[in-house]
Protein backbone atom coordinates (compact mmCIF):
# COMPACT_ATOMS: atom_id res chain seq x y z
CA UNK A 1 0.00 0.00 0.00
CA UNK A 2 1.36 3.40 -0.97
CA UNK A 3 1.26 6.36 1.38
CA UNK A 4 -1.21 9.19 0.57
CA UNK A 5 0.16 11.64 -1.99
CA UNK A 6 2.58 9.11 -3.51
CA UNK A 7 0.84 9.52 -6.87
CA UNK A 8 2.54 12.90 -7.25
CA UNK A 9 5.82 11.11 -7.84
CA UNK A 10 4.35 9.43 -10.91
CA UNK A 11 3.67 12.74 -12.70
CA UNK A 12 5.99 13.89 -15.46
CA UNK A 13 6.54 17.46 -16.78
CA UNK A 14 4.21 16.77 -19.72
CA UNK A 15 1.40 15.85 -17.32
CA UNK A 16 1.61 19.30 -15.72
CA UNK A 17 1.55 20.88 -19.17
CA UNK A 18 -1.60 18.96 -20.16
CA UNK A 19 -3.32 19.90 -16.88
CA UNK A 20 -2.41 23.59 -17.33
CA UNK A 21 -3.71 23.54 -20.93
CA UNK A 22 -6.99 21.98 -19.74
CA UNK A 23 -7.45 24.64 -17.07
CA UNK A 24 -6.66 27.41 -19.56
CA UNK A 25 -9.21 25.98 -22.01
CA UNK A 26 -11.91 25.91 -19.30
CA UNK A 27 -11.21 29.53 -18.32
CA UNK A 28 -11.29 30.63 -21.98
CA UNK A 29 -14.60 28.81 -22.57
CA UNK A 30 -16.10 30.36 -19.46
CA UNK A 31 -15.31 33.88 -20.56
CA UNK A 32 -15.97 33.59 -24.29
CA UNK A 33 -18.51 30.87 -24.97
CA UNK A 34 -21.07 31.05 -22.15
CA UNK A 35 -22.14 34.63 -22.44
CA UNK A 36 -24.64 36.31 -24.71
CA UNK A 37 -23.50 38.59 -27.48
CA UNK A 38 -23.49 42.35 -27.23
CA UNK A 39 -26.91 43.93 -27.57
CA UNK A 40 -27.49 46.57 -30.23
CA UNK A 41 -31.20 47.26 -30.00
CA UNK A 42 -34.29 47.00 -27.85
CA UNK A 43 -37.87 45.93 -28.52
CA UNK A 44 -40.57 47.13 -26.14
CA UNK A 45 -43.90 45.27 -26.18
CA UNK A 46 -47.18 46.33 -24.61
CA UNK A 47 -50.13 43.95 -24.52
CA UNK A 48 -48.24 41.47 -26.71
CA UNK A 49 -47.73 43.97 -29.55
CA UNK A 50 -44.57 45.87 -30.42
CA UNK A 51 -44.84 49.35 -28.92
CA UNK A 52 -41.35 50.66 -29.78
CA UNK A 53 -38.03 49.61 -31.26
CA UNK A 54 -34.83 51.56 -30.61
CA UNK A 55 -31.08 51.30 -30.95
CA UNK A 56 -28.90 51.20 -27.85
CA UNK A 57 -26.64 53.94 -29.19
CA UNK A 58 -28.34 57.04 -27.74
CA UNK A 59 -29.87 57.79 -24.33
CA UNK A 60 -33.65 57.79 -24.34
CA UNK A 61 -36.69 57.28 -22.09
CA UNK A 62 -39.87 55.60 -23.29
CA UNK A 63 -43.17 55.72 -21.39
CA UNK A 64 -45.23 52.63 -22.21
CA UNK A 65 -48.94 52.66 -21.30
CA UNK A 66 -50.39 49.53 -19.72
CA UNK A 67 -53.50 48.46 -17.82
CA UNK A 68 -52.04 49.63 -14.47
CA UNK A 69 -50.40 52.83 -15.72
CA UNK A 70 -47.18 53.85 -17.45
CA UNK A 71 -44.00 51.77 -17.39
CA UNK A 72 -40.84 53.79 -17.99
CA UNK A 73 -38.02 52.23 -20.03
CA UNK A 74 -34.60 53.89 -19.82
CA UNK A 75 -32.02 53.39 -22.56
CA UNK A 76 -28.32 54.27 -22.39
CA UNK A 77 -25.52 53.35 -24.79
CA UNK A 78 -25.16 49.56 -24.66
CA UNK A 79 -27.82 48.90 -22.02
CA UNK A 80 -31.47 49.33 -21.06
CA UNK A 81 -33.68 48.87 -18.01
CA UNK A 82 -37.18 49.26 -16.66
CA UNK A 83 -36.81 52.43 -14.57
CA UNK A 84 -40.34 52.51 -13.15
CA UNK A 85 -43.41 50.30 -13.23
CA UNK A 86 -46.79 50.52 -11.48
CA UNK A 87 -46.82 46.77 -10.77
CA UNK A 88 -47.02 45.67 -7.12
CA UNK A 89 -43.81 43.63 -6.78
CA UNK A 90 -41.42 45.56 -9.04
CA UNK A 91 -39.60 42.43 -10.29
CA UNK A 92 -38.85 43.97 -13.68
CA UNK A 93 -37.43 47.11 -12.05
CA UNK A 94 -35.24 45.04 -9.69
CA UNK A 95 -33.59 43.30 -12.65
CA UNK A 96 -31.57 46.46 -13.23
CA UNK A 97 -29.58 47.19 -16.36
CA UNK A 98 -29.67 44.61 -19.15
CA UNK A 99 -26.77 44.55 -21.61
CA UNK A 100 -26.63 41.12 -23.30
CA UNK A 101 -28.51 40.13 -26.43
CA UNK A 102 -31.53 38.07 -25.51
CA UNK A 103 -31.92 39.59 -22.03
CA UNK A 104 -35.54 40.17 -21.04
CA UNK A 105 -37.43 42.12 -18.40
CA UNK A 106 -41.13 41.31 -18.09
CA UNK A 107 -43.61 43.44 -16.18
CA UNK A 108 -46.41 40.86 -16.26
CA UNK A 109 -49.11 42.73 -14.30
CA UNK A 110 -48.78 45.71 -16.65
CA UNK A 111 -48.30 43.52 -19.76
CA UNK A 112 -45.03 45.25 -20.76
CA UNK A 113 -41.79 43.53 -21.77
CA UNK A 114 -38.32 44.72 -22.75
CA UNK A 115 -36.15 42.52 -24.98
CA UNK A 116 -32.57 43.30 -26.04
CA UNK A 117 -31.70 42.30 -29.59
CA UNK A 118 -28.37 41.54 -31.20
CA UNK A 119 -26.19 38.68 -32.30
CA UNK A 120 -25.99 35.64 -30.08
CA UNK A 121 -29.34 35.86 -28.29
CA UNK A 122 -30.34 33.02 -25.99
CA UNK A 123 -33.74 32.21 -27.49
CA UNK A 124 -35.89 32.70 -30.59
CA UNK A 125 -39.15 34.05 -29.17
CA UNK A 126 -40.97 35.00 -26.00
CA UNK A 127 -44.62 34.97 -25.02
CA UNK A 128 -46.61 35.40 -21.86
C-alpha positions in Angstrom: 0.0 0.0 0.0 1.4 3.4 -1.0 1.3 6.4 1.4 -1.2 9.2 0.6 0.2 11.6 -2.0 2.6 9.1 -3.5 0.8 9.5 -6.9 2.5 12.9 -7.3 5.8 11.1 -7.8 4.3 9.4 -10.9 3.7 12.7 -12.7 6.0 13.9 -15.5 6.5 17.5 -16.8 4.2 16.8 -19.7 1.4 15.9 -17.3 1.6 19.3 -15.7 1.6 20.9 -19.2 -1.6 19.0 -20.2 -3.3 19.9 -16.9 -2.4 23.6 -17.3 -3.7 23.5 -20.9 -7.0 22.0 -19.7 -7.4 24.6 -17.1 -6.7 27.4 -19.6 -9.2 26.0 -22.0 -11.9 25.9 -19.3 -11.2 29.5 -18.3 -11.3 30.6 -22.0 -14.6 28.8 -22.6 -16.1 30.4 -19.5 -15.3 33.9 -20.6 -16.0 33.6 -24.3 -18.5 30.9 -25.0 -21.1 31.0 -22.2 -22.1 34.6 -22.4 -24.6 36.3 -24.7 -23.5 38.6 -27.5 -23.5 42.4 -27.2 -26.9 43.9 -27.6 -27.5 46.6 -30.2 -31.2 47.3 -30.0 -34.3 47.0 -27.8 -37.9 45.9 -28.5 -40.6 47.1 -26.1 -43.9 45.3 -26.2 -47.2 46.3 -24.6 -50.1 43.9 -24.5 -48.2 41.5 -26.7 -47.7 44.0 -29.5 -44.6 45.9 -30.4 -44.8 49.3 -28.9 -41.4 50.7 -29.8 -38.0 49.6 -31.3 -34.8 51.6 -30.6 -31.1 51.3 -31.0 -28.9 51.2 -27.9 -26.6 53.9 -29.2 -28.3 57.0 -27.7 -29.9 57.8 -24.3 -33.7 57.8 -24.3 -36.7 57.3 -22.1 -39.9 55.6 -23.3 -43.2 55.7 -21.4 -45.2 52.6 -22.2 -48.9 52.7 -21.3 -50.4 49.5 -19.7 -53.5 48.5 -17.8 -52.0 49.6 -14.5 -50.4 52.8 -15.7 -47.2 53.9 -17.5 -44.0 51.8 -17.4 -40.8 53.8 -18.0 -38.0 52.2 -20.0 -34.6 53.9 -19.8 -32.0 53.4 -22.6 -28.3 54.3 -22.4 -25.5 53.4 -24.8 -25.2 49.6 -24.7 -27.8 48.9 -22.0 -31.5 49.3 -21.1 -33.7 48.9 -18.0 -37.2 49.3 -16.7 -36.8 52.4 -14.6 -40.3 52.5 -13.1 -43.4 50.3 -13.2 -46.8 50.5 -11.5 -46.8 46.8 -10.8 -47.0 45.7 -7.1 -43.8 43.6 -6.8 -41.4 45.6 -9.0 -39.6 42.4 -10.3 -38.8 44.0 -13.7 -37.4 47.1 -12.0 -35.2 45.0 -9.7 -33.6 43.3 -12.7 -31.6 46.5 -13.2 -29.6 47.2 -16.4 -29.7 44.6 -19.1 -26.8 44.5 -21.6 -26.6 41.1 -23.3 -28.5 40.1 -26.4 -31.5 38.1 -25.5 -31.9 39.6 -22.0 -35.5 40.2 -21.0 -37.4 42.1 -18.4 -41.1 41.3 -18.1 -43.6 43.4 -16.2 -46.4 40.9 -16.3 -49.1 42.7 -14.3 -48.8 45.7 -16.6 -48.3 43.5 -19.8 -45.0 45.2 -20.8 -41.8 43.5 -21.8 -38.3 44.7 -22.7 -36.1 42.5 -25.0 -32.6 43.3 -26.0 -31.7 42.3 -29.6 -28.4 41.5 -31.2 -26.2 38.7 -32.3 -26.0 35.6 -30.1 -29.3 35.9 -28.3 -30.3 33.0 -26.0 -33.7 32.2 -27.5 -35.9 32.7 -30.6 -39.1 34.1 -29.2 -41.0 35.0 -26.0 -44.6 35.0 -25.0 -46.6 35.4 -21.9 
